[in-house]
Amino acid sequence: MGRFNFNNHEVNRGNKSSDLDIKRLSRELVNKPSSSFKSKPKSKSNSYKVGVALYFMSGQIYKTPEFTVDDIYDALQQNKRWLDQENGGAINLGYVVRYNPYKFYERENHGRA
Protein backbone atom coordinates (compact mmCIF):
# COMPACT_ATOMS: atom_id res chain seq x y z
CA MET A 1 0.00 0.00 0.00
CA GLY A 2 1.34 3.38 -0.97
CA ARG A 3 1.52 6.55 0.99
CA PHE A 4 -1.89 7.78 -0.14
CA ASN A 5 -5.03 5.66 -0.04
CA PHE A 6 -7.76 6.92 -2.35
CA ASN A 7 -9.87 3.75 -2.24
CA ASN A 8 -12.03 4.96 0.67
CA HIS A 9 -12.91 8.25 -1.04
CA GLU A 10 -16.51 8.42 -2.24
CA VAL A 11 -16.90 9.93 -5.68
CA ASN A 12 -20.23 10.88 -7.24
CA ARG A 13 -19.40 10.27 -10.87
CA GLY A 14 -23.00 10.34 -12.02
CA ASN A 15 -23.72 13.70 -10.40
CA LYS A 16 -22.15 16.48 -12.51
CA SER A 17 -23.10 19.32 -10.15
CA SER A 18 -20.67 20.17 -7.41
CA ASP A 19 -20.80 22.31 -4.31
CA LEU A 20 -18.76 25.04 -6.00
CA ASP A 21 -20.68 27.88 -7.59
CA ILE A 22 -18.57 28.88 -10.57
CA LYS A 23 -20.55 32.08 -11.23
CA ARG A 24 -20.09 33.28 -7.66
CA LEU A 25 -16.37 32.55 -7.78
CA SER A 26 -15.90 34.35 -11.07
CA ARG A 27 -17.84 37.37 -9.75
CA GLU A 28 -15.54 37.53 -6.73
CA LEU A 29 -12.49 37.53 -8.95
CA VAL A 30 -13.87 40.23 -11.26
CA ASN A 31 -15.16 42.48 -8.46
CA LYS A 32 -12.03 42.19 -6.35
CA PRO A 33 -10.45 45.62 -5.85
CA SER A 34 -7.29 46.17 -7.82
CA SER A 35 -5.45 47.51 -4.78
CA SER A 36 -5.30 44.01 -3.32
CA PHE A 37 -3.15 42.84 -6.23
CA LYS A 38 -0.49 45.50 -5.71
CA SER A 39 2.44 44.77 -3.48
CA LYS A 40 3.24 47.12 -0.68
CA PRO A 41 6.28 49.29 -1.34
CA LYS A 42 9.30 48.29 0.68
CA SER A 43 10.62 51.02 2.86
CA LYS A 44 14.16 51.88 1.84
CA SER A 45 16.32 54.51 3.33
CA ASN A 46 17.10 57.24 0.88
CA SER A 47 20.76 57.39 1.80
CA TYR A 48 22.94 55.36 -0.51
CA LYS A 49 26.41 55.34 -2.00
CA VAL A 50 26.93 54.87 -5.72
CA GLY A 51 29.44 52.21 -6.66
CA VAL A 52 29.93 49.93 -9.62
CA ALA A 53 28.97 46.38 -10.58
CA LEU A 54 31.59 44.64 -12.73
CA TYR A 55 30.56 41.68 -14.90
CA PHE A 56 33.41 39.31 -15.78
CA MET A 57 33.78 36.81 -18.63
CA SER A 58 33.44 33.93 -16.20
CA GLY A 59 29.94 35.11 -15.25
CA GLN A 60 30.96 36.49 -11.87
CA ILE A 61 29.62 39.83 -10.70
CA TYR A 62 31.71 41.99 -8.39
CA LYS A 63 30.02 44.93 -6.69
CA THR A 64 32.15 47.51 -4.96
CA PRO A 65 31.40 50.95 -3.52
CA GLU A 66 35.08 51.85 -3.82
CA PHE A 67 34.94 52.77 -7.53
CA THR A 68 32.41 54.52 -9.75
CA VAL A 69 31.57 54.10 -13.40
CA ASP A 70 33.65 57.17 -14.19
CA ASP A 71 36.68 55.61 -12.48
CA ILE A 72 36.36 52.46 -14.58
CA TYR A 73 35.87 54.48 -17.76
CA ASP A 74 38.93 56.65 -17.06
CA ALA A 75 41.08 53.61 -16.32
CA LEU A 76 40.02 51.94 -19.58
CA GLN A 77 40.71 55.12 -21.57
CA GLN A 78 44.23 55.26 -20.13
CA ASN A 79 44.74 51.56 -21.03
CA LYS A 80 45.19 50.61 -17.38
CA ARG A 81 44.60 46.91 -16.90
CA TRP A 82 44.71 46.78 -13.09
CA LEU A 83 42.82 48.84 -10.53
CA ASP A 84 44.35 48.81 -7.05
CA GLN A 85 41.92 48.56 -4.16
CA GLU A 86 42.27 50.06 -0.68
CA ASN A 87 42.31 46.63 0.98
CA GLY A 88 45.42 45.60 -0.98
CA GLY A 89 43.67 43.67 -3.75
CA ALA A 90 43.49 44.54 -7.42
CA ILE A 91 40.86 44.20 -10.16
CA ASN A 92 41.90 42.97 -13.60
CA LEU A 93 39.92 45.03 -16.09
CA GLY A 94 41.02 42.81 -18.97
CA TYR A 95 38.30 40.28 -18.12
CA VAL A 96 35.49 42.77 -17.50
CA VAL A 97 32.72 42.38 -20.07
CA ARG A 98 30.51 45.23 -18.89
CA TYR A 99 29.99 47.50 -15.92
CA ASN A 100 27.14 49.62 -14.62
CA PRO A 101 26.39 51.81 -11.62
CA TYR A 102 25.15 50.11 -8.47
CA LYS A 103 23.51 51.68 -5.42
CA PHE A 104 24.64 50.54 -1.99
CA TYR A 105 21.89 51.32 0.52
CA GLU A 106 22.72 51.59 4.19
CA ARG A 107 21.44 48.67 6.22
CA GLU A 108 19.14 49.18 9.13
CA ASN A 109 20.08 47.57 12.42
CA HIS A 110 17.33 45.18 13.49
CA GLY A 111 18.32 44.98 17.14
CA ARG A 112 21.43 42.92 16.49
CA ALA A 113 24.39 43.50 18.71
Secondary structure by P-SEA (a helix, b strand, c coil): cccccccccccccccccccccaaaaaaaaaacccccccccccccccbbbbbbbbbccccbbbbbccccaaaaaaaaaacccccccccccccccccccbbbbbbbbbbbbcccc
